Amino acid sequence: MKTSIFILLLLLIMGTTGCEKFLEENYLSGENSTSAISSEETFESLIAAAYVSLRAYYGKENAWDLTEAGTDLYTWGLDNRSQGFCTYASFTTSEEQERMKAMWREMYKALNTCNLILANIDDVPYSDEGKRAERRGEVSFLRAHYLWLISEIWGGVHFTTEPSEEVSRSANRTPVSEFRAQIVTDLEVALANLPNERDPANYGRITKPAAEAFLARVHLYAENYEKASLHAQNVINNYEFALLDDWSQIWSIDNIKNDEVIWAVNYSSDPITTQAGFTDENGNLYNSTGIIQRLGGHTGHVMYEIRYENLGWGLVRDVENGRGFQRWAPTKHFIDLYNEDIDERFYGSFKTVWKANDVAASPKWKPFVFVEGVKFDVERELWAQPIFAVGDTSIIFSKKPVPESEKGKFSPNDIFYIDPVKANIIIDINDMYLPDGSLNDNVINRQFYFPISKKYEDPTRLELSTEYSKRDAFVFRISEMYLIAAEAEMKLGNMDAATDMMNTLRRARAVEGKEDEMLITSSDLSIDFILDERARELATEFQRFFDLKRTGKLVERIQAYNHDAAPNIQDYHAIRFVPQSQIDAMVDGASYQNPGY
């Protein structure tokens, strides 16, 4: 029996609690492979366990480090904990190594679980052969997904489809093409065996359209454009998904199950039942409140939020505005990609206005306001009075430059401008970024930039300190299928078809009344335009690094648009480093590291 790379089999056998979602379960025990296949009940728990590692990735800091940080869209924010992923300057800190070690272990543990299931599924005493076939489809999809993540992150590393209950200290090297061949084979099995939809109690289980959407993505990555377009258009035309005209409704916490979502990794408001189960090399759970494993649930609402309260302008942290961890700051290029006058995705994604929530935190009026160096008197009765009542606008971030004549300061030496009449802080695009596009650290100190928090905010959390959200992590949305079809048809030379696909999406994303202005012609289409559109549509949805890599634009775009990463990015960074702990544990580890590291 072949063995996977020093992965001890850890079967997370789980018992259901009868909650709404099929993965709202508690970790109960570990069992060996013989007991796991002895009954349908135990095997069903093993299949549920195969889903769990998705929660170690989707909606978590580790995935964003690997897919969004250090791209043309995002660099590091003030409280970033692993800057090597943002700058490519170093990957030797304990934080970076620990993150990569945890992800490596988790992906191979998940792969091994899937291999075990598929090797034994025919021996399980299922009472319903249809259910057996359906579960075969689910786990085939999951194995394909873990193989895809492994090969996209680390390239041609260890490959196996055989289960192991042993520790191995050697590993093979397998071309990415072999990974992809197996991925397609598994997805074809999934497509043939899965249902079109799920009942609410099984939301989050794999479906046929999820398998077809994944096939579209995999074929696009492999440059099989005819198949990519075929599968993408099948998802568009043959199932019950639809583009929503209101961008905000895709992301509303009250509408997380909506017609755009093909498949999502589901979470709940219970932090225990949505744990990912990250384990160290000894099989022990990482500290649940530590950096590697946060409490269960989606964490986008904290990771992308800023610390607005540090401006001290009538604001204290609260549930509605969120608890900012400010891990990543957007590049100016990313912000400039949007025409906010016609495209609803800018104001629907980025927060730009904060309203005072605490009178005690409000600054007080001073006797004078300076505008362009000229001193103007403030009405005397206002002196030393709080500027804001609760609900007043206290901070505005402006995507456009605000004229100097419309900005003031209480003192010429103040860092931030205010509205001369209302005294709310104004931070415009030129305060955030220098003329060369780099972050203006002297003003914003990597704290006060456009947060994309409207995609992830969750005011339904019970407490301010709650790090997790019940928000599901979207993996495939119908909009991606339009983008895949447009790119594939463009590559095939079918420019009219490509333009139609792109315009269908852009029309849905238009500000009301601006639909015609959002339309493009075939002459607008290029791989750069498509990358720009994918940024506007899919930013922070776990694909950007992979998109730049597969299109050959990784180094070019990072050097052009990410000033922190530009001096260090090289071609070899397209695949990630194998964690040093794995290298050290291998008998032949000295030669196993990916090139360049």
Backbone torsions as a table, in degrees:
resi	resn	phi	psi	omega
1	MET	NA	130.1	176.2
2	LYS	-69.0	153.7	-178.8
3	THR	-122.5	144.7	176.5
4	SER	-83.5	163.3	-167.3
5	ILE	-66.0	105.3	179.9
6	PHE	29.0	50.2	175.1
7	ILE	-107.1	113.7	172.4
8	LEU	-72.1	130.7	179.3
9	LEU	-62.4	121.5	176.9
10	LEU	-123.9	103.0	-178.7
11	LEU	-92.0	113.5	179.7
12	LEU	-88.7	82.4	-179.1
13	ILE	-77.5	130.3	-168.5
14	MET	-128.3	143.6	178.2
15	GLY	-107.0	133.9	-175.6
16	THR	-72.2	150.8	179.3
17	THR	-108.7	0.8	179.2
18	GLY	79.3	15.3	-180.0
19	CYS	-77.7	175.8	-172.1
20	GLU	-64.1	-41.7	-174.3
21	LYS	-95.6	144.1	-171.1
22	PHE	-67.1	-17.3	177.9
23	LEU	-105.4	14.2	172.9
24	GLU	-81.1	82.2	-170.9
25	GLU	-137.6	162.6	179.0
26	ASN	-105.9	143.7	173.3
27	TYR	-72.3	122.3	-175.8
28	LEU	-110.3	-47.7	-174.3
29	SER	-163.0	167.3	171.5
30	GLY	-105.9	142.2	178.8
31	GLU	-132.8	156.8	177.4
32	ASN	-82.2	172.3	-172.7
33	SER	-66.1	-30.3	-179.5
34	THR	-66.8	-47.4	-179.2
35	SER	-70.1	-29.5	-177.4
36	ALA	-67.5	-29.1	-178.1
37	ILE	-100.7	9.0	-174.1
38	SER	-76.3	-20.2	-179.5
39	SER	-148.2	160.1	176.8
40	GLU	-62.6	-38.5	-177.3
41	GLU	-62.0	-49.2	-179.3
42	THR	-68.1	-34.6	179.7
43	PHE	-69.3	-36.6	175.9
44	GLU	-61.7	-37.9	176.7
45	SER	-65.9	-37.2	177.3
46	LEU	-64.4	-40.4	177.8
47	ILE	-63.9	-41.6	175.4
48	ALA	-58.4	-38.1	179.5
49	ALA	-63.4	-29.4	-179.7
50	ALA	-65.4	-23.0	177.4
51	TYR	-79.9	-23.9	-165.6
52	VAL	-62.3	-36.7	-177.2
53	SER	-64.7	-18.7	174.2
54	LEU	-59.2	-30.4	-179.4
55	ARG	-77.4	-11.6	172.9
56	ALA	-79.7	-12.2	-173.3
57	TYR	-118.0	-60.9	-173.0
58	TYR	-74.6	127.9	-178.0
59	GLY	79.9	16.1	-176.8
60	LYS	-124.6	156.1	-177.7
61	GLU	-57.0	-37.2	-176.7
62	ASN	-60.2	-42.3	-178.5
63	ALA	-68.7	-41.4	179.8
64	TRP	-66.5	-33.1	174.0
65	ASP	-59.4	-36.2	-174.7
66	LEU	-89.2	-14.9	-173.1
67	THR	-124.6	-23.6	-176.8
68	GLU	-118.8	-38.7	179.7
69	ALA	-64.4	143.3	175.8
70	GLY	70.7	19.8	175.6
71	THR	-101.5	-166.4	175.2
72	ASP	-74.6	-7.8	-175.0
73	LEU	-103.3	-31.9	-172.3
74	TYR	-138.3	139.4	170.4
75	THR	-123.5	-166.1	-172.1
76	TRP	-87.0	142.2	171.9
77	GLY	-95.0	176.1	-169.9
78	LEU	-58.7	-38.3	-175.7
79	ASP	-105.0	30.8	175.7
80	ASN	-66.7	138.0	-174.5
81	ARG	-103.0	-6.3	-176.8
82	SER	-147.9	74.2	-172.0
83	GLN	-67.4	-18.9	178.1
84	GLY	-57.8	-33.4	178.1
85	PHE	-72.1	-19.3	179.8
86	CYS	-93.4	-30.7	-171.8
87	THR	-115.7	-18.1	-176.6
88	TYR	63.7	15.9	-177.9
89	ALA	-76.3	-35.2	-177.2
90	SER	-158.3	146.2	175.0
91	PHE	-128.3	30.8	-173.3
92	THR	-107.8	-3.9	179.6
93	THR	-69.7	156.2	-179.2
94	SER	-61.4	-34.3	-179.7
95	GLU	-63.9	-49.3	-178.9
96	GLU	-64.4	-42.8	179.5
97	GLN	-66.7	-40.0	179.5
98	GLU	-65.6	-41.9	177.9
99	ARG	-60.2	-47.3	-176.8
100	MET	-68.9	-37.3	176.8
101	LYS	-61.0	-43.5	-179.2
102	ALA	-64.1	-42.5	-179.4
103	MET	-68.4	-40.4	178.5
104	TRP	-59.6	-48.9	179.8
105	ARG	-62.4	-42.9	-175.7
106	GLU	-66.5	-41.7	-179.1
107	MET	-65.8	-42.1	-179.5
108	TYR	-75.0	-31.3	173.6
109	LYS	-62.8	-44.9	179.6
110	ALA	-64.7	-42.2	177.7
111	LEU	-60.0	-42.7	-179.1
112	ASN	-65.0	-38.1	177.0
113	THR	-61.6	-44.8	178.1
114	CYS	-63.2	-42.0	178.4
115	ASN	-61.0	-40.9	178.5
116	LEU	-62.2	-44.9	-178.8
117	ILE	-62.4	-48.7	-175.0
118	LEU	-69.9	-26.9	177.9
119	ALA	-74.9	-20.7	-173.5
120	ASN	-119.2	-2.0	-170.8
121	ILE	-63.0	-29.4	-180.0
122	ASP	-74.8	-14.1	-178.9
123	ASP	-95.9	-4.6	-178.1
124	VAL	-80.7	135.2	-178.3
125	PRO	-77.2	68.9	177.1
126	TYR	-71.1	139.6	177.7
127	SER	-84.3	-15.4	-176.6
128	ASP	-131.9	113.1	-178.2
129	GLU	-66.4	-28.2	176.3
130	GLY	-63.9	-38.2	178.5
131	LYS	-67.7	-38.7	177.7
132	ARG	-60.1	-46.1	-179.6
133	ALA	-62.2	-41.0	179.6
134	GLU	-63.5	-43.3	179.0
135	ARG	-66.8	-35.0	175.6
136	ARG	-60.0	-42.2	178.2
137	GLY	-63.2	-44.3	179.4
138	GLU	-58.4	-50.0	-173.9
139	VAL	-74.1	-29.9	173.1
140	SER	-61.6	-42.6	175.6
141	PHE	-60.8	-47.9	-177.6
142	LEU	-61.8	-41.6	177.5
143	ARG	-62.3	-43.0	177.3
144	ALA	-58.4	-39.7	-177.4
145	HIS	-68.0	-42.2	178.4
146	TYR	-68.5	-38.5	175.5
147	LEU	-62.5	-38.3	178.8
148	TRP	-64.2	-46.5	179.2
149	LEU	-62.7	-44.5	179.8
150	ILE	-58.7	-48.6	-175.6
151	SER	-72.9	-32.5	177.4
152	GLU	-72.2	-34.5	-178.7
153	ILE	-79.7	-50.3	-171.2
154	TRP	-111.0	-3.2	178.8
155	GLY	79.6	-144.3	-174.5
156	GLY	-83.4	68.3	-179.9
157	VAL	-97.5	-149.0	-171.7
158	HIS	-69.2	134.1	-179.1
159	PHE	-128.7	134.1	174.0
160	THR	-158.4	147.8	171.4
161	THR	-117.9	12.0	179.2
162	GLU	-104.6	140.1	178.4
163	PRO	-77.6	159.6	178.5
164	SER	-142.9	141.9	170.4
165	GLU	-116.1	17.7	-177.6
166	GLU	-118.7	166.1	173.2
167	VAL	-97.8	131.5	176.2
168	SER	-118.2	142.3	179.2
169	ARG	-112.8	24.9	172.4
170	SER	-139.2	164.1	-177.0
171	ALA	-150.3	150.9	177.2
172	ASN	-90.0	171.4	170.3
173	ARG	-119.4	125.8	-175.4
174	THR	-129.5	131.4	-179.6
175	PRO	-58.9	147.9	178.2
176	VAL	-58.4	-31.2	179.0
177	SER	-59.8	-34.6	176.8
178	GLU	-70.7	-40.0	173.8
179	PHE	-55.8	-48.9	-175.1
180	ARG	-65.3	-36.8	178.1
181	ALA	-61.6	-43.1	178.7
182	GLN	-68.3	-38.5	178.6
183	ILE	-59.3	-46.4	-180.0
184	VAL	-64.9	-42.4	178.0
185	THR	-58.4	-47.1	-179.6
186	ASP	-64.2	-39.3	-178.9
187	LEU	-70.1	-31.9	175.2
188	GLU	-66.3	-37.5	174.7
189	VAL	-62.9	-44.7	179.3
190	ALA	-60.9	-45.0	-178.0
191	LEU	-60.7	-34.5	-176.9
192	ALA	-78.6	-14.7	-170.6
193	ASN	-120.7	-8.4	-172.6
194	LEU	-95.8	152.9	175.8
195	PRO	-79.2	162.1	179.4
196	ASN	-70.2	-30.2	-177.0
197	GLU	-152.1	171.4	-178.8
198	ARG	-123.9	152.0	171.5
199	ASP	-75.2	161.4	-174.9
200	PRO	-54.1	-34.6	-178.4
201	ALA	-67.5	-19.2	-179.1
202	ASN	-113.8	20.3	177.0
203	TYR	-58.9	132.8	-177.4
204	GLY	107.3	-22.1	172.9
205	ARG	-69.6	151.6	-177.8
206	ILE	-65.7	145.1	177.1
207	THR	-127.1	170.9	178.0
208	LYS	-59.4	-47.4	178.7
209	PRO	-63.0	-29.6	175.2
210	ALA	-64.2	-42.4	178.1
211	ALA	-64.0	-40.8	-179.5
212	GLU	-69.6	-37.8	176.0
213	ALA	-62.8	-40.2	178.4
214	PHE	-66.6	-39.9	175.5
215	LEU	-59.6	-41.5	178.0
216	ALA	-59.5	-44.9	-179.5
217	ARG	-65.8	-45.9	-178.0
218	VAL	-62.8	-42.5	179.3
219	HIS	-67.6	-34.5	175.1
220	LEU	-62.0	-46.5	179.9
221	TYR	-60.9	-35.4	-178.4
222	ALA	-86.7	3.2	179.4
223	GLU	64.0	28.8	171.4
224	ASN	-92.8	77.6	-165.1
225	TYR	-69.4	-35.8	178.8
226	GLU	-62.2	-44.5	179.7
227	LYS	-69.7	-37.0	178.2
228	ALA	-60.4	-47.1	-179.8
229	SER	-66.5	-41.0	-179.9
230	LEU	-57.7	-51.9	-176.7
231	HIS	-68.6	-38.9	178.3
232	ALA	-61.8	-44.9	-179.1
233	GLN	-71.5	-29.2	173.1
234	ASN	-61.4	-42.7	179.4
235	VAL	-64.9	-40.3	-180.0
236	ILE	-64.3	-42.3	-168.6
237	ASN	-97.0	-22.9	-168.2
238	ASN	-108.4	0.1	-179.0
239	TYR	-130.3	-179.3	-171.6
240	GLU	-99.6	46.0	177.8
241	PHE	-105.5	156.0	-178.0
242	ALA	-155.0	146.6	172.5
243	LEU	-69.8	134.8	175.3
244	LEU	-88.1	138.3	179.6
245	ASP	-75.0	-21.9	-179.1
246	ASP	-106.7	105.5	-177.6
247	TRP	-55.1	-38.6	-176.4
248	SER	-63.7	-27.6	-178.8
249	GLN	-74.2	-18.1	173.9
250	ILE	-67.3	-33.4	-170.0
251	TRP	-107.5	-6.4	179.2
252	SER	-58.1	132.2	-179.6
253	ILE	-64.3	-19.3	177.6
254	ASP	-88.6	2.0	-176.2
255	ASN	-139.8	34.8	-173.2
256	ILE	-69.4	-20.3	172.2
257	LYS	-100.7	95.8	-174.8
258	ASN	-133.2	176.1	-170.1
259	ASP	-70.9	-10.7	177.7
260	GLU	-83.9	-20.5	-169.3
261	VAL	-86.5	116.1	176.2
262	ILE	-83.0	-45.0	177.3
263	TRP	-155.7	138.9	179.4
264	ALA	-136.4	150.2	169.1
265	VAL	-83.0	117.0	-169.9
266	ASN	-89.3	143.8	177.9
267	TYR	-124.7	178.3	175.8
268	SER	-145.5	-178.9	-180.0
269	SER	-84.9	2.0	179.8
270	ASP	-97.7	113.7	-175.3
271	PRO	-69.5	-22.1	-177.6
272	ILE	-77.8	-45.0	-174.4
273	THR	-77.0	-7.5	178.6
274	THR	-113.5	21.4	176.0
275	GLN	-65.4	147.2	178.0
276	ALA	-84.1	-22.7	179.0
277	GLY	76.3	32.4	176.3
278	PHE	-56.5	128.8	178.3
279	THR	-123.0	152.4	176.0
280	ASP	-86.6	-173.6	-175.1
281	GLU	-66.0	-15.5	177.6
282	ASN	-96.0	3.9	179.7
283	GLY	83.7	7.3	-179.8
284	ASN	-90.3	143.3	177.8
285	LEU	-65.1	136.6	170.5
286	TYR	-62.5	153.7	176.2
287	ASN	-52.4	121.8	-173.1
288	SER	-65.6	-19.4	178.0
289	THR	-104.4	10.3	-179.1
290	GLY	-85.1	-172.6	-173.4
291	ILE	-75.7	-38.8	-176.1
292	ILE	-70.0	-44.0	-178.3
293	GLN	-125.1	104.8	174.0
294	ARG	-77.9	169.5	173.9
295	LEU	-57.8	156.4	-173.4
296	GLY	-59.6	156.9	177.4
297	GLY	107.2	171.5	179.3
298	HIS	-71.7	139.7	-176.4
299	THR	-119.5	10.8	-178.9
300	GLY	-59.3	-30.3	-176.7
301	HIS	-67.6	-23.4	175.7
302	VAL	-98.6	-36.6	-173.7
303	MET	-65.6	-37.0	-175.9
304	TYR	-99.3	-6.4	-179.7
305	GLU	-78.7	151.8	176.7
306	ILE	-98.1	171.5	178.0
307	ARG	-96.6	72.7	-179.3
308	TYR	-56.2	-31.3	-176.3
309	GLU	-66.9	-19.7	179.6
310	ASN	-70.2	-14.8	173.8
311	LEU	-75.0	-20.4	176.5
312	GLY	59.8	39.2	-172.0
313	TRP	-119.5	61.9	179.3
314	GLY	82.1	15.4	-175.7
315	LEU	-129.2	136.2	166.3
316	VAL	-124.6	158.9	177.9
317	ARG	-58.6	135.1	172.5
318	ASP	-147.5	171.8	-176.1
319	VAL	-63.2	-41.4	-176.0
320	GLU	-63.1	-42.7	-178.5
321	ASN	-86.5	-18.7	173.6
322	GLY	96.0	170.6	-179.7
323	ARG	-113.5	104.6	-170.8
324	GLY	-83.8	128.1	172.8
325	PHE	-100.3	-11.9	176.6
326	GLN	38.7	56.9	-178.9
327	ARG	-74.1	-38.9	-172.8
328	TRP	-135.7	138.7	178.3
329	ALA	-107.9	138.8	178.8
330	PRO	-72.0	145.7	173.6
331	THR	-74.9	158.9	176.5
332	LYS	-62.9	-36.1	177.2
333	HIS	-55.1	-43.5	-179.9
334	PHE	-61.8	-47.8	-179.9
335	ILE	-62.6	-39.3	-178.1
336	ASP	-69.7	-15.1	-179.4
337	LEU	-66.0	-21.1	-175.0
338	TYR	-96.0	136.8	163.8
339	ASN	-100.4	94.1	-171.0
340	GLU	-67.0	-14.9	-180.0
341	ASP	-74.6	-23.8	-178.0
342	ILE	-123.8	-15.6	-174.7
343	ASP	-111.1	115.6	-175.4
344	GLU	-72.0	-10.2	-174.9
345	ARG	-71.4	-22.7	179.9
346	PHE	-69.2	-61.4	-178.6
347	TYR	-70.0	-18.7	176.1
348	GLY	-81.3	-11.2	-178.9
349	SER	-112.5	-42.9	-173.7
350	PHE	-100.8	136.0	175.5
351	LYS	-82.9	133.1	-177.3
352	THR	-127.4	-10.3	-177.1
353	VAL	-133.9	133.8	174.3
354	TRP	-122.2	141.8	-179.9
355	LYS	-112.2	140.8	-177.6
356	ALA	-57.0	138.5	179.2
357	ASN	-125.9	4.3	-177.2
358	ASP	-154.4	111.5	-178.4
359	VAL	-63.2	-35.0	-179.5
360	ALA	-63.7	-25.0	179.2
361	ALA	-90.0	-1.8	-178.2
362	SER	-72.3	137.8	170.4
363	PRO	-69.4	168.5	-178.9
364	LYS	-113.0	151.3	178.5
365	TRP	-62.4	142.8	175.4
366	LYS	-112.2	167.9	-173.5
367	PRO	-66.6	-25.0	-173.0
368	PHE	-135.1	154.4	168.6
369	VAL	-128.3	134.4	179.5
370	PHE	-103.8	127.3	176.9
371	VAL	-124.4	118.5	-177.0
372	GLU	50.8	40.1	177.3
373	GLY	81.9	-5.2	-179.5
374	VAL	-96.1	132.8	-176.9
375	LYS	-88.6	129.3	176.9
376	PHE	-120.1	141.4	-179.5
377	ASP	-77.0	142.9	170.8
378	VAL	-97.0	140.9	-179.5
379	GLU	-52.6	132.1	-170.3
380	ARG	-60.4	-35.5	-176.8
381	GLU	-67.5	-14.3	178.0
382	LEU	-86.5	-18.8	-174.0
383	TRP	-53.2	134.5	176.2
384	ALA	64.9	9.8	175.8
385	GLN	-92.3	147.9	176.6
386	PRO	-58.3	137.1	-178.8
387	ILE	-73.4	-37.3	-169.8
388	PHE	-116.4	142.2	162.0
389	ALA	-97.4	161.3	178.2
390	VAL	-58.8	130.2	-179.7
391	GLY	100.6	-13.8	176.7
392	ASP	-73.2	146.3	175.9
393	THR	-66.8	124.4	-177.2
394	SER	-113.9	-25.9	-179.3
395	ILE	-139.4	134.9	173.0
396	ILE	-129.6	128.7	169.7
397	PHE	-101.0	127.3	-176.8
398	SER	-112.6	126.2	177.3
399	LYS	-71.0	-25.5	177.5
400	LYS	-98.8	151.2	173.8
401	PRO	-63.1	135.8	177.1
402	VAL	-95.6	127.9	-178.9
403	PRO	-56.3	144.1	-179.8
404	GLU	-57.3	-31.2	-179.1
405	SER	-69.2	-13.3	-179.3
406	GLU	-107.7	11.7	179.8
407	LYS	-128.3	145.8	178.1
408	GLY	-138.7	179.3	175.0
409	LYS	-144.9	147.7	173.4
410	PHE	-69.9	-31.4	176.4
411	SER	-136.4	141.0	-179.9
412	PRO	-58.0	-21.4	-178.4
413	ASN	-91.2	-2.3	178.2
414	ASP	-61.0	149.0	178.8
415	ILE	-75.9	-44.5	-171.5
416	PHE	-102.5	147.3	174.4
417	TYR	-84.4	156.9	174.3
418	ILE	-129.7	162.2	169.6
419	ASP	-69.3	126.1	-174.9
420	PRO	-62.2	-21.8	-177.4
421	VAL	-100.5	-45.8	-174.4
422	LYS	-97.2	-18.8	175.2
423	ALA	71.6	11.2	171.5
424	ASN	-71.0	146.8	177.8
425	ILE	-66.1	140.4	173.9
426	ILE	-121.3	119.9	172.7
427	ILE	-119.4	111.3	-177.7
428	ASP	-101.8	179.9	-173.6
429	ILE	-59.7	-32.2	-179.2
430	ASN	-80.5	-16.8	171.2
431	ASP	-77.2	-34.6	-176.8
432	MET	-76.9	-36.1	-172.0
433	TYR	-129.2	146.0	173.8
434	LEU	-79.7	167.5	-178.7
435	PRO	-56.9	-28.1	179.4
436	ASP	-82.9	0.4	178.1
437	GLY	95.6	-7.5	179.3
438	SER	-77.0	158.9	179.9
439	LEU	-65.6	137.9	-179.4
440	ASN	-86.3	80.5	-173.5
441	ASP	-61.7	-29.5	-178.4
442	ASN	-66.8	-22.4	179.3
443	VAL	-102.2	-54.7	-171.3
444	ILE	-95.8	-12.5	176.5
445	ASN	50.5	33.2	-179.8
446	ARG	55.9	26.8	178.6
447	GLN	-113.2	-32.8	-167.8
448	PHE	-118.9	86.8	-178.3
449	TYR	-138.0	172.0	-179.0
450	PHE	-66.7	112.0	176.0
451	PRO	-87.7	137.9	-179.1
452	ILE	-85.9	32.4	-170.2
453	SER	-69.1	-16.5	179.4
454	LYS	-67.1	-17.8	173.1
455	LYS	-74.6	-20.0	-168.4
456	TYR	-132.7	-2.8	-175.2
457	GLU	-61.0	146.2	-178.7
458	ASP	-142.6	87.1	178.9
459	PRO	-75.9	2.3	178.5
460	THR	-88.5	-3.5	177.7
461	ARG	-59.6	146.2	-174.5
462	LEU	-72.1	-32.6	-175.4
463	GLU	-139.1	155.8	176.0
464	LEU	-59.6	-38.1	-175.3
465	SER	-74.3	-8.7	-177.4
466	THR	-67.8	117.5	-176.5
467	GLU	-85.3	-18.9	-173.5
468	TYR	-106.0	155.8	178.7
469	SER	-126.8	153.1	175.2
470	LYS	-76.8	-4.0	-178.8
471	ARG	-58.1	133.8	173.7
472	ASP	-75.8	152.6	177.4
473	ALA	-96.8	112.6	-178.9
474	PHE	-71.4	128.8	178.0
475	VAL	-105.1	-43.5	175.6
476	PHE	-128.9	126.9	171.1
477	ARG	-118.2	156.6	-176.2
478	ILE	-63.0	-28.9	179.2
479	SER	-60.6	-34.3	178.1
480	GLU	-62.7	-32.9	179.7
481	MET	-65.8	-37.7	175.2
482	TYR	-64.5	-40.0	179.1
483	LEU	-66.7	-40.9	178.3
484	ILE	-64.9	-46.4	179.9
485	ALA	-61.8	-41.3	179.6
486	ALA	-62.7	-46.5	-179.2
487	GLU	-65.5	-44.5	-178.6
488	ALA	-63.6	-44.9	179.6
489	GLU	-65.1	-36.7	175.5
490	MET	-61.7	-44.8	179.8
491	LYS	-64.3	-28.7	178.2
492	LEU	-83.8	-3.1	179.3
493	GLY	86.9	6.9	-179.6
494	ASN	-92.7	76.0	-169.3
495	MET	-68.7	-35.2	179.3
496	ASP	-65.3	-43.5	178.7
497	ALA	-63.9	-41.3	179.1
498	ALA	-62.5	-43.0	-179.6
499	THR	-65.3	-40.2	178.9
500	ASP	-61.4	-42.9	179.1
501	MET	-62.9	-44.7	-178.7
502	MET	-65.5	-40.4	-177.8
503	ASN	-71.2	-30.7	175.3
504	THR	-60.9	-43.3	177.9
505	LEU	-67.0	-48.3	-174.9
506	ARG	-66.3	-33.6	176.8
507	ARG	-62.5	-39.6	178.9
508	ALA	-68.0	-23.4	-176.6
509	ARG	-97.2	4.9	-176.9
510	ALA	-76.4	146.2	165.7
511	VAL	-59.4	140.1	-177.3
512	GLU	-53.5	128.6	-179.0
513	GLY	90.3	-7.2	-178.0
514	LYS	-111.1	18.8	-174.6
515	GLU	-58.5	-44.4	-177.3
516	ASP	-64.9	-33.8	-179.7
517	GLU	-70.9	-19.8	179.1
518	MET	-83.5	-12.8	-175.4
519	LEU	-76.2	147.0	179.2
520	ILE	-117.9	171.0	172.1
521	THR	-112.8	170.0	-178.1
522	SER	-61.7	-27.0	180.0
523	SER	-69.9	-17.7	177.8
524	ASP	-78.5	-21.2	-172.7
525	LEU	-74.9	134.4	172.9
526	SER	-161.7	170.6	179.3
527	ILE	-66.0	-30.6	177.5
528	ASP	-69.2	-40.3	176.5
529	PHE	-62.3	-41.6	-179.4
530	ILE	-65.1	-40.2	175.9
531	LEU	-63.0	-38.4	177.1
532	ASP	-63.8	-43.5	-179.1
533	GLU	-67.9	-37.7	176.5
534	ARG	-63.8	-34.2	176.2
535	ALA	-65.5	-47.3	-179.5
536	ARG	-60.8	-35.4	-174.6
537	GLU	-90.8	-41.2	-166.3
538	LEU	-116.5	8.8	-179.1
539	ALA	-54.3	137.5	-179.2
540	THR	71.6	10.8	-179.5
541	GLU	-103.6	33.9	164.2
542	PHE	72.1	30.7	-179.9
543	GLN	-135.0	-13.1	-166.0
544	ARG	-59.6	-47.2	179.7
545	PHE	-58.8	-43.4	179.9
546	PHE	-64.8	-38.1	178.2
547	ASP	-62.9	-45.1	179.8
548	LEU	-65.0	-39.2	-179.6
549	LYS	-65.5	-48.9	-174.0
550	ARG	-69.0	-25.9	179.6
551	THR	-91.8	2.4	-179.6
552	GLY	71.1	22.2	-175.0
553	LYS	-110.3	6.3	-172.8
554	LEU	-59.6	-57.9	-176.2
555	VAL	-67.8	-43.9	-177.6
556	GLU	-58.3	-48.8	-174.9
557	ARG	-74.8	-36.8	178.7
558	ILE	-67.9	-40.5	177.6
559	GLN	-65.2	-31.5	-178.5
560	ALA	-80.2	-32.5	-165.8
561	TYR	-125.8	-12.5	-178.9
562	ASN	-116.9	98.8	-172.0
563	HIS	-69.2	-27.0	178.7
564	ASP	-73.6	-35.3	-176.1
565	ALA	-93.2	-21.0	-173.3
566	ALA	-53.4	-40.9	-177.4
567	PRO	-69.1	-16.9	-170.8
568	ASN	-114.3	-24.5	-173.0
569	ILE	-62.2	135.0	176.9
570	GLN	-137.0	167.0	-176.8
571	ASP	-57.8	-36.3	-174.8
572	TYR	-68.6	-16.1	178.5
573	HIS	-70.2	-6.8	178.9
574	ALA	-62.6	-24.7	169.3
575	ILE	-118.3	149.2	-171.6
576	ARG	-88.9	165.3	179.8
577	PHE	-75.4	145.3	170.4
578	VAL	-76.8	131.1	-176.7
579	PRO	-57.7	142.0	-174.6
580	GLN	-62.2	-31.9	179.4
581	SER	-61.5	-34.0	178.1
582	GLN	-73.4	-40.9	176.7
583	ILE	-59.0	-45.7	-177.3
584	ASP	-65.8	-29.0	-176.9
585	ALA	-83.0	-9.9	-175.8
586	MET	-91.7	144.1	177.5
587	VAL	-68.8	-28.2	179.3
588	ASP	-116.2	31.8	-171.2
589	GLY	-67.9	-27.6	-174.7
590	ALA	-57.6	-29.5	-177.0
591	SER	-104.2	6.1	-172.0
592	TYR	-92.9	-19.8	-176.3
593	GLN	-58.2	146.2	176.5
594	ASN	-63.3	149.0	-175.5
595	PRO	-57.4	141.2	174.5
596	GLY	96.4	-22.5	-176.2
597	TYR	-93.0	NA	NA
